Amino acid sequence: MIPFPLHGGNVHAVARSQGRSIQHVLDFSASINPLGLSPSVRRAIHRAISLTIHYPEIDAQSLRAQLAKFHRIPEECLIVGNGSAELISVIPRALGSRHGLVIGPTFMEFERALILAGARCTYVHATSMTRYAPPIDDVCALLHKQSGMREKPSRRGIHPIDTIFLCHPNSPTGQVISRASFHQLLDSVQQAGARLIVDEAFVDYCATRSVLRHVRKSETLLVLRSFTKFFAIPGLRLGYAAGPAKVVSQIRSMLPPWSVNALASAAAEAALCDTTYRRRSVQFMKQERTRFTQALRQIPGLRVHPSSANFLLVQLKAQDQVSLLTQELCTQGIVIRNCQNFAGVDVPTIRLAVRRPKENDRLVKAVKRELKKWS
Ligand SMILES: Cc1ncc(COP(=O)(O)O)c(C=O)c1O
């Protein structure tokens, strides 16, 4: 049995353990848009309630059609899932992966999906020493080394790398790569005869960095997107993937019918049209992320890494501090993400979602108070 990796956002367990209602838990561990549901999405969910007496569309066809228009790619190049996590969990199996390379430290579900598919998982990690810059040169060198191996396993029975996962912007580091690095990576993956999976769950906060448009011309690239984070609907479960029609159809064959429910489809269709919410969210995040970063940087002993997403990676002095801080804040109903269980995180770090100003101020105060106690 392969256990679930730990994730942020487990407010239910925290509320239970602290005897609080969920409304009284302040969650900095899952990075959800602090502006909450957009009014148009809320209305769409209300309107769709009457549809729940029917099965939803078997493969979310209306939403796929709308996504196809939105991204200007053919419908057959799109697949919608019950959260992008559902798609991630079947991708290695659908591709017949035997050896995946994960650019870490990152979302742990890539490794889990590879292992579930019976594939090997190799990590190439960014490090705190290089400010978590994604190690694209190292990945390309590794792929280059194996070119010429073709399908054959090595003498030790290790298959060549056939699947590469890049999270962009990356969680928990918040890092993006340059256009040149992306093309360098895509070329290397193509030459190695492998596939590149780019998870853009957080890209709406830096939309110009998206690589989704490249799926129109590439047989190598598959891009994942999520409605969860940006549209604040983690409880509805909705994500999608865009890629070559053949790959998309292989993924579809692994999914159960009706995996996307009617409320989620309706919410996503409304969300896609909501340009006002999109603009407001991006503007808000730019400002508040800067303000929050500056406030945290005033606290002695914290190193706050720059981020292109709606969360910050914060380095502390010792792992004990991280564990104590996580526990102490939890008793106050504040949940933060201890990054210890991300493979490849080699220094004491926490991840903090950027929330509304008053909530961020409360966290800053609480962290200051706790760290002062131990100094
Ligand atoms: C990087 C990344 N990708 C994908 C997901 C899954 O998102 P969802 O299944 O809600 O679309 C998460 C969730 O935390 C994530 O952090």
The ligand as an ORCA input file, in Angstrom:
! r2SCAN-3c Opt
* xyz 0 1
  C       1.073     21.873     -7.334
  C      -0.276     21.262     -7.205
  N      -0.815     20.656     -8.263
  C      -2.031     20.093     -8.197
  C      -2.765     20.115     -7.020
  C      -4.108     19.468     -6.992
  O      -5.092     20.439     -7.131
  P      -6.592     20.066     -7.430
  O      -6.716     18.577     -7.439
  O      -7.382     20.675     -6.352
  O      -6.886     20.659     -8.785
  C      -2.239     20.728     -5.890
  C      -2.982     20.750     -4.637
  O      -2.531     21.107     -3.595
  C      -0.960     21.331     -5.981
  O      -0.408     21.940     -4.933
*
